[in-house]
């Protein structure tokens, strides 16, 4: 039976040809991947947080306290605000006209009535004026009309007898009945001696509560209970109730001065009544008509009263928005978020892919954006122009953590979101972006503690002059423009000072090392370096030489030379655990590897990478330094012991096969340009020690061989080094090593003096 593959038809061959997916197909495929969906969900959450914090469903108020508008601001909607003065006047009037509460004591009226009846009984029992109590009888004398002469003794005696004659038993009963009838209303309503105090003088009524009875309070007109009016009422009613006018007049004369004030002002109840009256007053509203009433005048700063009107009008405007308008504004905000996400996302994808690969970094960047916008929104409400502080802090943080171009792009995005949220104008956005850009551009490296403060002063200068220029173009008054410029400059200096304080936190959160922290870390007095000197002085000397070579090589390609130098100090600290197994620490005695098989020697040599990383973590060295320790050998081959094992295999056919992977470092390969530089410098420095005559040509040949070997082995595949940069690194290493091994003048030996 034939096993040949069946021949395909032409149509089958055509159908079998599969072209790579197009751009949109590839994009759709990537969007369905789990990690991509997760990151998109985080972006959506960040957008939702921004929308919530900044009130992205409603437009902000366009005007601010102290702003100088170019023209009068007219009401955009009809609205009402409380007229505070009119409302206060209405409240005061309500309190003044509130019903005062008095407590009635009827016992005082009863006592007066009983006293009068007793006195009348005494007068009725007297046969003559001489037997009567003179004081009592005097109290029953009506006031004489003006010009009327006083009665004589005889006339007084006759008047007493006439009065006494009227006080028969039957008359006494009528008097008692009349007094009860006349005084009964007074027992219920009481007597008010004087008008209420000044704050109650406008009230026409009072509320009367019986102190001894739980009956409902009675509302009476003040005139009905005022003593002066009560006297007239008592006189008229006595005249009506008593049988003779003379009798009525004499009893009234007795009661005239003895009618007591039975009403006492209840302070607590009156205060409560006044407060209740005040609370019952509705606010007096003043209406501002759309397109007619001026809320703030142009060419003068908006004061507190005008700003309050603007806020009230804005609030009413928001209430008048339909759900369609709210939805449209919300959609516009999210559209801006999507546009900025797209712009920044493509840049990060092309230039900073590590942010997308590392979920923690990705979340950190988005969290910083949300925090910056939130702080801009909050600080703006504390003081206008203070929003530049969180914006500057954000821009400097991104520049320190990643790169200046990324910081510029993200700061621009944050500025756009922030000014939209606070309702700032375009010229204010230009000033904010210029100020932040100035700080980011100046922030190239941080080698001193005063660097960030100087960055703050540089940003202050940019803010000051940019605001002067933009304000002049905008037509703002020079005095106001100058004031705003000075405030911006002050906030910029404060931002630089704050960044100095939070720099250690930024380094820890984003896993970066500034030049300042690297200088502190590279101090020879560091405990790990001191221990390396004590245990492995040869390795320490090797590390110092590698640091010098790698720093110059890194700077030749524009990489961070200081970072490579500090990384070189620590890259071989793992050797201090077994220093005798490394050639630079071995004395003239025997080699410890002579007693070990090649595989075991390889394990000992390779172990210094893991030991060094463990030591670094134990002593809390930063991750970038640990990366140098783990990556400076990459996955290179331990050639010396690999060749020994190969030779033994060739001489002993029964020996097991040599597995090359067992003789390679575990890696990873260098992930950054700086790690690639350190790998080459470490290899070249070690190999140059065995050169018999380190001439420039031999050094150049050595560097070329080691470079080609690393290239062909793929050690630079993941660090981003280009062939041009590799060539520059090699040239720098050759120059540095040539300078180290330069020829020296041989001085003639000292000749001994001849003796005769």
Helices and strands as residue ranges (DSSP letters): H 10-16, H 23-31, H 34-53, E 73-74, E 79-82, H 84-96, E 100-104, H 107-125, H 134-139, H 153-166, H 169-189, G 198-200, E 205-210, E 218-221, H 222-225, H 227-241, H 245-256, E 263-265, H 267-279, E 285-288, E 294-296, H 304-320, H 323-351, H 353-357, H 359-382, H 387-401, H 404-422, H 426-442, H 451-474, H 478-510, H 515-521, H 527-535, H 537-556, H 561-570, G 573-581, G 583-585, G 592-595, H 598-618, H 623-631, H 639-651, G 660-663, H 673-688, H 696-712, H 723-740
